[in-house]
Amino acid sequence: MKKTTLLLFAFLVFASTDLVFAQKGKELYSITSDKIDISFTTAYTFNDLVKVKAELEKMNIQLTYQNLVFAKNGKLKQITASIKYPDGEGSSFASRELQEGDNPGFRKTFR
């Protein structure tokens, strides 16, 4: 009984530590008043994309998704997007099917 309890405790400590590090590593994007850094990866869900768009709208930045394809697990598979900044600048991209390590997106530093 004592051995089972000890093993269960060790497993729970390991699992909770793993979850903490997984949450820290899940930063999908960075939006501040100084810069934006958005890398679209297979980690994104539809809700993540909605959240990014809403945060940018608060800064008067228009993000438009022209095409979104999701895998059966709900994760982003393919994306076409464009962005327009308040100063009139903008850009766009279209991805192929995203693979691990792919991270198309938008990066801009505001002066």
Contact map, one row per residue, 1 for C-alpha under 8 A:
111110000000000000000000000000000000000000000000000000000000000000000000000000000000000000000000000000000000000
111111000000000000000000000000000000000000000000000000000000000000000000000000000000000000000000000000000000000
111111100000000000000000000000000000000000000000000000000000000000000000000000000000000000000000000000000000000
111111110000000000000000000000000000000000000000000000000000000000000000000000000000000000000000000000000000000
111111111000000000000000000000000000000000000000000000000000000000000000000000000000000000000000000000000000000
011111111100000000000000000000000000000000000000000000000000000000000000000000000000000000000000000000000000000
001111111110000000000000000000000000000000000000000000000000000000000000000000000000000000000000000000000000000
000111111111000000000000000000000000000000000000000000000000000000000000000000000000000000000000000000000000000
000011111111100000000000000000000000000000000000000000000000000000000000000000000000000000000000000000000000000
000001111111110000000000000000000000000000000000000000000000000000000000000000000000000000000000000000000000000
000000111111111000000000000000000000000000000000000000000000000000000000000000000000000000000000000000000000000
000000011111111100000000000000000000000000000000000000000000000000000000000000000000000000000000000000000000000
000000001111111110000000000000000000000000000000000000000000000000000000000000000000000000000000000000000000000
000000000111111111000000000000000000000000000000000000000000000000000000000000000000000000000000000000000000000
000000000011111111100000000000000000000000000000000000000000000000000000000000000000000000000000000000000000000
000000000001111111110000000000000000000000000000000000000000000000000000000000000000000000000000000000000000000
000000000000111111111000000000000000000000000000000000000000000000000000000000000000000000000000000000000000000
000000000000011111111100000000000000000000000000000000000000000000000000000000000000000000000000000000000000000
000000000000001111111110000000000000000000000000000000000000000000000000000000000000000000000000000000000000000
000000000000000111111111000000000000000000000000000000000000000000000000000000000000000000000000000000000000000
000000000000000011111111100000000000000000000000000000000000000000000000000000000000000000000000000000000000000
000000000000000001111111110000000000000000000000000000000000000000000000000000000000000000000000000000000000000
000000000000000000111111111000000000000000000000000000000000000000000000000000000000000000000000000000000000000
000000000000000000011111111000000000000000000000000000000000000000000000000000000000000000000000000000000000000
000000000000000000001111111000000000000000000000000000000000000000000000000000000000000000000000000000000000000
000000000000000000000111111100000000000000000000000000000000000000000000000000000000000000000000000000000000000
000000000000000000000011111111000000000000000000000000000000000000000000000000000000000000000000000000000000000
000000000000000000000000011111000000011100110000000000000000000000000000000000000000000000000000000000000000000
000000000000000000000000001111100001111000000000000100000000000000000000000000000000000000000000000000000000000
000000000000000000000000001111110011110000000000000000000000000000000000000000000000000000000000000000000000000
000000000000000000000000000011111011110000000000000000110000000000000000000000000000000000000000000000000000000
000000000000000000000000000001111111000000000000000000000000000000000000000000000000000000000000000000000000000
000000000000000000000000000000111111000000000000000000000010000000000000000000000000000000000000000000000000010
000000000000000000000000000000011111000000000000000000000000000000000000000000000000000000000000000000000000111
000000000000000000000000000001111111100000000000000000000000000000000000000000000000000000000000000000000011110
000000000000000000000000000011111111110000000000000000000000000000000000000000000000000000000000000000000111100
000000000000000000000000000011100011111000000000000000000000000000000000000000000000000000000000000000001111000
000000000000000000000000000111100001111100000000000000000000000000000000000000000000000000000000000000001110000
000000000000000000000000000110000000111110000000000000000000000000000000000000000000000000000000000000111100000
000000000000000000000000000100000000011111110000000000000000000000000000000000000000000000000000000001111000000
000000000000000000000000000000000000001111110000000000000000000000000000000100000000000000000000011111110000000
000000000000000000000000000000000000000111110000000000000000000000000000001110000000000000000000011100000000000
000000000000000000000000000100000000000111111000000000000000000000000000001100000000000000000000000000000000000
000000000000000000000000000100000000000111111111100000000000000000000000001100000000000000000000000000000000000
000000000000000000000000000000000000000000111111100000000000000000000100011100000000000000000000000000000000000
000000000000000000000000000000000000000000011111110000000000000000000000011100000000000000000000000000000000000
000000000000000000000000000000000000000000011111111000000000000000000000000000000000000000000000000000000000000
000000000000000000000000000000000000000000011111111100000000000000000000000000000000000000000000000000000000000
000000000000000000000000000000000000000000011111111110000000000000000000000000000000000000000000000000000000000
000000000000000000000000000000000000000000000111111111000000000000000000000000000000000000000000000000000000000
000000000000000000000000000000000000000000000011111111100000000000000000000000000000000000000000000000000000000
000000000000000000000000000010000000000000000001111111110000000000000000000000000000000000000000000000000000000
000000000000000000000000000000000000000000000000111111111000011100000000000000000000000000000000000000000000000
000000000000000000000000000000000000000000000000011111111100000000000000000000000000000000000000000000000000000
000000000000000000000000000000100000000000000000001111111110000000000000000000000000000000000000000000000000000
000000000000000000000000000000100000000000000000000111111111111000000000000000000000000000000000000000000000000
000000000000000000000000000000000000000000000000000011111111111000000000000000000000000000000000000000000000000
000000000000000000000000000000000000000000000000000001111111100000000000000000000000000000000000000000000000000
000000000000000000000000000000001000000000000000000000111111100000000000000000000000000000000000000000000000000
000000000000000000000000000000000000000000000000000000011111110000000000000000000000110000000000000000000000000
000000000000000000000000000000000000000000000000000000011111111000000000000000000011110000000000000000000000000
000000000000000000000000000000000000000000000000000010011001111100000000000000000011100000000000000000000000000
000000000000000000000000000000000000000000000000000010011000111110000000000000001111000000000000000000000000000
000000000000000000000000000000000000000000000000000010000000011111000000000000001110000000000000000000000000000
000000000000000000000000000000000000000000000000000000000000001111110000000000111100000000000000000000000000000
000000000000000000000000000000000000000000000000000000000000000111110000000000111100000000000000000000000000000
000000000000000000000000000000000000000000000000000000000000000011111000000001111000000000000000000000000000000
000000000000000000000000000000000000000000000000000000000000000011111100000111110000000000000000000000000000000
000000000000000000000000000000000000000000000000000000000000000000111110000111100000000000000000000000000000000
000000000000000000000000000000000000000000001000000000000000000000011111111111000000000000000000000000000000000
000000000000000000000000000000000000000000000000000000000000000000001111111110000000000000000000000000000000000
000000000000000000000000000000000000000000000000000000000000000000000111111000000000000000000000000000000000000
000000000000000000000000000000000000000000000000000000000000000000000111111000000000000000000000000000000000000
000000000000000000000000000000000000000000001100000000000000000000000111111100000000000000000000000000000000000
000000000000000000000000000000000000000001111100000000000000000000000111111110000000000000000000000000000000000
000000000000000000000000000000000000000011111100000000000000000000011110011111100000000000000000010000000000000
000000000000000000000000000000000000000001000000000000000000000000011110001111100000000000000000110000000000000
000000000000000000000000000000000000000000000000000000000000000000111100000111110000000000000011110000000000000
000000000000000000000000000000000000000000000000000000000000000011111000000111111000000000000111000000000000000
000000000000000000000000000000000000000000000000000000000000000011110000000001111100000000011110000000000000000
000000000000000000000000000000000000000000000000000000000000001111100000000000111110000000011100000000000000000
000000000000000000000000000000000000000000000000000000000000001111000000000000011111000001111000000000000000000
000000000000000000000000000000000000000000000000000000000000111100000000000000001111100001110000000000000100000
000000000000000000000000000000000000000000000000000000000000111000000000000000000111110111100000000000000000000
000000000000000000000000000000000000000000000000000000000001110000000000000000000011111111000000000000000000000
000000000000000000000000000000000000000000000000000000000001100000000000000000000001111110000000000000000000000
000000000000000000000000000000000000000000000000000000000000000000000000000000000000111110000000000000000000000
000000000000000000000000000000000000000000000000000000000000000000000000000000000001111111000000000000000000000
000000000000000000000000000000000000000000000000000000000000000000000000000000000001111111100000000000000000000
000000000000000000000000000000000000000000000000000000000000000000000000000000000111100111110000000000000000000
000000000000000000000000000000000000000000000000000000000000000000000000000000000111000011111000000000000000000
000000000000000000000000000000000000000000000000000000000000000000000000000000011110000001111100000000000000000
000000000000000000000000000000000000000000000000000000000000000000000000000000011100000000111110000000011000000
000000000000000000000000000000000000000000000000000000000000000000000000000000111000000000011111000000000000000
000000000000000000000000000000000000000000000000000000000000000000000000000001110000000000001111110000010000000
000000000000000000000000000000000000000000000000000000000000000000000000000001100000000000000111110000000000000
000000000000000000000000000000000000000000000000000000000000000000000000000011000000000000000011111000000000000
000000000000000000000000000000000000000011000000000000000000000000000000000111000000000000000011111101000000000
000000000000000000000000000000000000000011000000000000000000000000000000000000000000000000000000111111000000000
000000000000000000000000000000000000000011000000000000000000000000000000000000000000000000000000011111000000000
000000000000000000000000000000000000000010000000000000000000000000000000000000000000000000000000001111100000000
000000000000000000000000000000000000000110000000000000000000000000000000000000000000000000000000011111110000000
000000000000000000000000000000000000001110000000000000000000000000000000000000000000000000000000000011111000000
000000000000000000000000000000000000001110000000000000000000000000000000000000000000000000001010000001111100000
000000000000000000000000000000000000111100000000000000000000000000000000000000000000000000001000000000111110000
000000000000000000000000000000000001111000000000000000000000000000000000000000000010000000000000000000011111000
000000000000000000000000000000000011110000000000000000000000000000000000000000000000000000000000000000001111100
000000000000000000000000000000000011100000000000000000000000000000000000000000000000000000000000000000000111110
000000000000000000000000000000000111000000000000000000000000000000000000000000000000000000000000000000000011111
000000000000000000000000000000001110000000000000000000000000000000000000000000000000000000000000000000000001111
000000000000000000000000000000000100000000000000000000000000000000000000000000000000000000000000000000000000111
